[in-house]
Amino acid sequence: MIRNYIEDANFEDTGFAYTLSLISGKHKMVILYCLMEYQPVRFNELKRYLGKISDKTLSQNLKELEGDDLVRRKVYPQIPPKVEHSLPNQNRQ
């Protein structure tokens, strides 16, 4: 009975598919976990936590997560530039 339900289920009509589309990718879940544990985190700090990830890939993933309002980016007006990434307040518990 449960097997038939799963086979006939249309997950595109639920929030499940939308959620997966936001966090899909090799590094996004790990980025979110690091931000949950160690926030706020600077770019190079996050890169050290993740291990082997290129600057371009990390930057692209952070921009996508920021665009989906899953990550907050705070820029401090100083030289050298300082940027911190964290989770938005509404997602923290």
Contacts in CASP RR format, 6 or more apart in sequence:
PFRMAT RR
TARGET T0000
AUTHOR 0000-0000-0000
METHOD contacts of the structure
MODEL  1
MIRNYIEDANFEDTGFAYTLSLISGKHKMVILYCLMEYQPVRFNELKRYL
GKISDKTLSQNLKELEGDDLVRRKVYPQIPPKVEHSLPNQNRQ
11 17 0 8 1.000
22 28 0 8 1.000
22 68 0 8 1.000
22 70 0 8 1.000
23 29 0 8 1.000
23 32 0 8 1.000
23 70 0 8 1.000
25 61 0 8 1.000
27 50 0 8 1.000
27 53 0 8 1.000
27 57 0 8 1.000
27 58 0 8 1.000
27 61 0 8 1.000
28 61 0 8 1.000
28 64 0 8 1.000
28 65 0 8 1.000
30 50 0 8 1.000
31 46 0 8 1.000
31 50 0 8 1.000
31 58 0 8 1.000
31 61 0 8 1.000
31 62 0 8 1.000
31 65 0 8 1.000
31 71 0 8 1.000
32 65 0 8 1.000
32 70 0 8 1.000
32 71 0 8 1.000
32 87 0 8 1.000
34 41 0 8 1.000
34 46 0 8 1.000
34 49 0 8 1.000
34 50 0 8 1.000
35 41 0 8 1.000
35 46 0 8 1.000
35 71 0 8 1.000
35 85 0 8 1.000
35 86 0 8 1.000
35 87 0 8 1.000
36 87 0 8 1.000
36 92 0 8 1.000
38 45 0 8 1.000
38 49 0 8 1.000
39 85 0 8 1.000
39 86 0 8 1.000
39 87 0 8 1.000
40 74 0 8 1.000
40 84 0 8 1.000
40 85 0 8 1.000
40 86 0 8 1.000
41 49 0 8 1.000
41 84 0 8 1.000
41 85 0 8 1.000
41 86 0 8 1.000
42 82 0 8 1.000
42 83 0 8 1.000
42 84 0 8 1.000
42 85 0 8 1.000
43 58 0 8 1.000
43 59 0 8 1.000
43 62 0 8 1.000
43 83 0 8 1.000
43 85 0 8 1.000
46 58 0 8 1.000
46 62 0 8 1.000
46 85 0 8 1.000
47 53 0 8 1.000
47 55 0 8 1.000
47 58 0 8 1.000
50 58 0 8 1.000
62 71 0 8 1.000
62 73 0 8 1.000
62 85 0 8 1.000
65 71 0 8 1.000
66 72 0 8 1.000
66 73 0 8 1.000
69 88 0 8 1.000
70 87 0 8 1.000
70 88 0 8 1.000
70 91 0 8 1.000
71 85 0 8 1.000
71 86 0 8 1.000
71 87 0 8 1.000
71 88 0 8 1.000
72 85 0 8 1.000
72 86 0 8 1.000
72 87 0 8 1.000
72 88 0 8 1.000
73 83 0 8 1.000
73 84 0 8 1.000
73 85 0 8 1.000
74 83 0 8 1.000
74 84 0 8 1.000
74 85 0 8 1.000
74 86 0 8 1.000
75 81 0 8 1.000
75 82 0 8 1.000
75 83 0 8 1.000
76 82 0 8 1.000
76 83 0 8 1.000
76 84 0 8 1.000
END
